[in-house]
Amino acid sequence: MLNAYIGEVGRLVAADLSADPTALDRALWLDLIDPNDEELAQAANLLRQELPDPEDVEEIEASSRFYEDEAGLHIHSLFLHEVEGKLRNTSVAFTLTDNRLITLREREIPAFRLLRMRARHYPQLVKSPTHMVLSLFEIKIDDLADVLEELYRELEVVSAQVLEKSEVDLEESLDALAHCEDTNGKVRLCLMDTQRALTFLLRRGRLDSEQIVWTRGLLHDIESLLSHNNFVFDKINFLMTAAQGFINIEQNQIIKIFSIAAVVFLPPTLVASIYGMNFDFMPELHWVWGYPMALGLMLISGVAPYWYFKRKGWL
């Protein structure tokens, strides 16, 4: 899909390419979503440079994610969003020139929809292609902050389950913590990638004074979120260790029960084994009180070790 947007009276307006083919030349923003070969060729003709395949954008080497050539600035940045119910980082290829922004991605991303909605009401967002890029990064950082806040609330629930509730399935808590750790890792990757992109834009983007202040503010926000991200990592690791410790304690309690059973029943079993032997000469077998004596001996041999170990505090 190829979408073209024209800046009119400070606002972003979607162009009808079928009714006005010249709108492509006047477009301030070309947005390609999983484009076909014809749409890629149209955008490449405007840029006078081949565009990468959307699948290649995901696999591009880290060293080639930020560069500048005769066509303009090229930035490949990650956007965290939900895909089929799971959070996933999707790479977006930005090509930034003096008069046009070209974006290429394989699927729709909520941040882009929000930018289009805001651009209809806030003319300052479409002053230039660079303004649109910075607005997208600002939306992305706000979304990442929301994800971290939601993640912390989820951790508070898991923390209450692990540390406060005595009867809880700790294996479920471990699954929840593993999900939190995965989400937090994706947030961190996206934050660090955005930090690199903004640093590159600050260094090579020929920004004006307003944009420089804006970019530095975004970098400061990222630093704050990275600190929060580290805190969440530490909390996840603590809860993971605590949950595993409680699981080990529960397992030790089970082993302790088996140990007590062994202490109690082993001596009586020994007595029963002795009197179960089939020797001809066993005087006790002919005693009148032989059977009660054997039962009493078994009882005493079972209770005595338990009482002794209990007194020592070993049980």
C-alpha positions in Angstrom: 0.0 0.0 0.0 1.3 3.4 -1.0 -0.1 6.4 0.9 0.8 10.0 0.0 0.1 13.0 2.2 0.3 16.6 1.2 0.8 19.6 3.5 -2.0 22.1 3.0 -2.4 25.1 5.2 -0.1 23.5 7.8 -2.1 20.3 7.9 -1.5 16.8 6.6 -4.0 15.8 3.9 -4.3 12.3 2.3 -3.9 12.5 -1.4 -6.0 10.5 -3.9 -3.4 9.2 -6.3 -5.9 7.6 -8.6 -7.7 11.0 -9.1 -4.5 13.2 -9.0 -1.4 11.4 -10.2 0.7 14.6 -9.7 0.0 14.4 -6.0 2.8 12.0 -5.7 5.4 14.6 -6.8 3.9 17.2 -4.3 3.6 14.7 -1.4 5.3 15.8 1.9 5.1 12.2 3.2 5.1 8.9 1.3 4.1 6.0 3.6 4.6 2.5 2.2 3.0 -0.4 4.0 4.0 -3.8 2.7 4.2 -2.4 -0.9 4.2 -4.3 -4.1 6.8 -4.0 -6.8 4.9 -1.2 -8.6 4.6 0.9 -5.5 8.2 0.5 -4.7 9.2 1.5 -8.2 7.0 4.7 -7.9 8.7 5.7 -4.6 12.2 4.8 -6.0 11.6 7.0 -9.0 10.9 10.0 -6.8 13.9 9.2 -4.6 16.1 8.3 -7.6 17.3 5.3 -5.6 16.2 1.7 -5.0 14.2 1.1 -1.8 14.8 -2.0 0.2 12.3 -4.8 0.3 10.2 -4.6 3.5 11.5 -8.0 4.7 15.1 -6.8 4.2 14.4 -3.9 6.5 14.0 -6.3 9.4 17.3 -8.2 8.6 19.5 -5.2 7.8 22.8 -5.2 9.7 23.1 -2.8 12.7 26.0 -1.0 11.0 23.7 0.0 8.1 20.8 1.2 10.1 21.9 4.8 10.0 23.7 6.4 7.1 23.6 9.4 4.7 24.0 9.4 0.9 23.0 11.6 -2.0 19.3 10.8 -1.5 19.3 12.0 2.1 19.3 10.5 5.6 18.5 6.9 6.0 17.3 5.7 9.5 16.0 2.2 10.3 14.3 2.3 13.7 12.4 -0.2 15.8 8.8 0.4 16.9 7.2 -1.7 19.6 3.6 -2.6 19.1 1.2 -5.5 19.4 1.0 -8.1 16.7 -1.5 -10.9 17.1 -1.8 -10.3 20.8 2.0 -10.2 21.5 4.4 -7.3 21.7 6.9 -7.2 18.9 9.5 -4.8 17.6 9.0 -3.9 13.9 11.7 -2.0 11.9 10.7 1.0 9.9 12.9 2.5 7.2 12.9 6.3 7.1 14.4 8.2 4.2 14.5 11.9 5.1 15.2 14.6 2.5 14.8 18.4 2.6 11.3 18.3 1.2 10.0 14.8 1.7 9.7 11.9 4.2 9.5 8.3 2.9 8.6 5.6 5.4 8.7 1.8 4.6 7.4 -0.9 6.8 5.7 -4.3 6.5 2.6 -3.7 8.7 0.5 -0.9 10.2 1.8 0.6 13.4 -0.4 2.5 15.9 2.2 5.4 16.2 1.7 6.3 12.6 -2.1 6.4 12.9 -1.7 8.7 15.9 0.6 11.0 14.0 -1.9 11.3 11.1 -4.6 12.1 13.6 -2.6 14.7 15.5 -1.4 16.3 12.2 -5.0 17.1 11.4 -5.3 19.2 14.5 -1.8 20.5 15.2 -0.3 22.3 12.2 3.2 22.6 13.8 3.7 18.8 13.3 4.0 19.2 9.6 6.4 22.2 9.3 8.9 19.9 7.7 9.7 16.2 7.2 12.1 16.4 10.2 9.2 17.6 12.4 7.2 14.5 11.4 10.1 12.2 12.2 10.6 13.8 15.6 6.9 13.6 16.3 6.9 9.9 15.5 9.8 9.4 17.9 8.0 11.4 20.5 4.9 9.2 20.2 7.1 6.1 20.3 8.8 7.2 23.5 5.4 8.0 25.1 4.2 4.6 24.1 7.3 2.9 25.6 6.7 4.9 28.8 3.1 3.6 28.9 4.4 0.0 28.4 6.8 0.4 31.3 4.1 1.7 33.6 1.8 -1.2 32.7 4.7 -3.6 33.2 5.4 -2.2 36.6 1.7 -2.6 37.6 1.8 -6.2 36.4 4.9 -6.7 38.5 3.2 -5.3 41.6 0.5 -8.0 41.2 3.1 -10.8 40.8 5.0 -9.4 43.7 1.9 -9.6 45.9 1.4 -13.2 44.8 5.0 -14.3 45.5 5.7 -12.4 48.7 2.4 -12.0 50.4 0.1 -14.9 49.5 0.9 -18.3 51.1 -1.2 -20.4 48.8 -0.4 -19.5 45.2 0.8 -21.4 42.2 4.4 -20.2 42.0 4.9 -21.8 38.6 2.3 -19.4 37.2 4.1 -16.5 38.8 7.4 -17.6 37.1 5.6 -17.7 33.8 4.3 -14.2 34.4 7.8 -13.0 35.4 9.3 -14.6 32.2 6.7 -12.6 30.1 7.6 -9.4 32.0 11.3 -10.0 31.4 10.7 -10.6 27.7 8.6 -7.4 27.4 11.1 -5.4 29.3 13.9 -6.6 27.1 12.0 -5.5 24.0 11.4 -2.1 25.5 15.1 -1.7 26.3 16.1 -2.7 22.7 13.6 -0.2 21.3 14.8 2.6 23.6 18.5 2.0 22.8 17.7 1.9 19.1 15.7 5.1 19.3 18.6 6.7 21.3 21.0 5.8 18.5 18.6 7.1 15.8 18.1 10.5 17.6 21.9 10.8 18.2 22.4 10.2 14.4 19.7 12.8 13.6 21.2 15.3 16.0 24.7 14.9 14.4 23.7 14.6 10.7 20.2 16.0 10.4 21.0 19.7 9.9 18.4 20.6 12.6 17.4 24.1 13.5 17.6 25.4 17.0 14.0 24.4 17.9 14.6 20.9 16.6 17.9 20.5 18.4 16.2 21.4 21.7 13.4 19.0 20.9 15.8 16.2 20.1 17.8 16.7 23.2 14.6 16.6 25.3 13.7 13.3 23.7 17.2 11.9 24.5 16.8 13.0 28.1 13.4 11.2 28.2 15.0 8.1 26.9 17.7 8.2 29.6 15.0 8.5 32.3 13.2 5.5 30.8 16.4 3.4 30.6 16.9 4.0 34.3 13.3 2.9 34.9 13.9 -0.1 32.6 17.0 -1.1 34.7 14.9 -0.9 37.9 12.2 -3.1 36.4 14.9 -5.6 35.4 16.3 -5.7 38.9 12.7 -6.2 40.3 12.1 -9.0 37.9 15.3 -10.7 38.9 14.5 -10.3 42.6 11.0 -11.7 42.2 12.4 -14.6 40.0 15.0 -15.5 42.7 12.4 -15.2 45.5 9.9 -17.4 43.6 12.5 -20.0 42.9 13.6 -19.9 46.5 10.0 -20.5 47.8 9.6 -23.4 45.3 12.8 -24.9 46.7 11.5 -24.4 50.3 8.3 -26.2 49.3 10.2 -29.0 47.7 12.4 -29.2 50.9 9.3 -29.5 53.0 8.1 -32.4 50.9 11.6 -34.1 51.2 11.5 -33.4 55.0 8.2 -35.3 55.3 9.7 -38.3 53.5 12.7 -38.0 55.8 10.5 -38.1 58.9 8.6 -41.1 57.5 11.9 -42.9 57.0 13.1 -42.1 60.5 9.8 -43.3 62.0 9.3 -46.4 60.0 12.8 -47.7 59.4 13.5 -49.0 63.0 10.1 -50.8 63.2 10.7 -52.3 59.8 14.0 -53.6 61.1 12.3 -55.3 64.1 9.6 -56.7 61.9 12.3 -58.0 59.5 14.2 -59.8 62.3 11.1 -61.6 63.6 10.1 -62.4 60.0 13.1 -64.7 59.6 12.5 -68.4 59.3 15.0 -69.9 61.7 14.2 -73.0 63.7 15.6 -71.6 67.0 13.9 -68.3 67.8 12.8 -68.4 71.5 10.6 -65.4 71.3 8.3 -67.2 68.8 7.2 -69.6 71.5 6.6 -66.9 74.2 3.1 -66.1 75.3 3.9 -62.4 75.3 6.2 -62.5 72.3 3.8 -60.9 69.9 2.9 -57.9 72.1 6.6 -57.5 73.0 7.5 -57.3 69.3 4.7 -54.7 68.7 5.8 -52.7 71.6 9.4 -52.8 70.5 8.4 -51.6 67.1 6.4 -48.8 68.6 9.3 -47.7 70.8 11.9 -48.0 68.1 9.7 -45.7 65.9 8.9 -43.0 68.5 12.3 -42.8 70.2 14.3 -41.5 67.1 11.5 -39.1 66.3 11.5 -37.7 69.8 15.3 -37.5 69.9 15.5 -35.6 66.6 12.6 -33.4 67.5 14.3 -32.4 70.8 17.5 -31.6 68.9 15.6 -29.4 66.5 16.5 -31.4 63.5 12.9 -31.9 62.5 
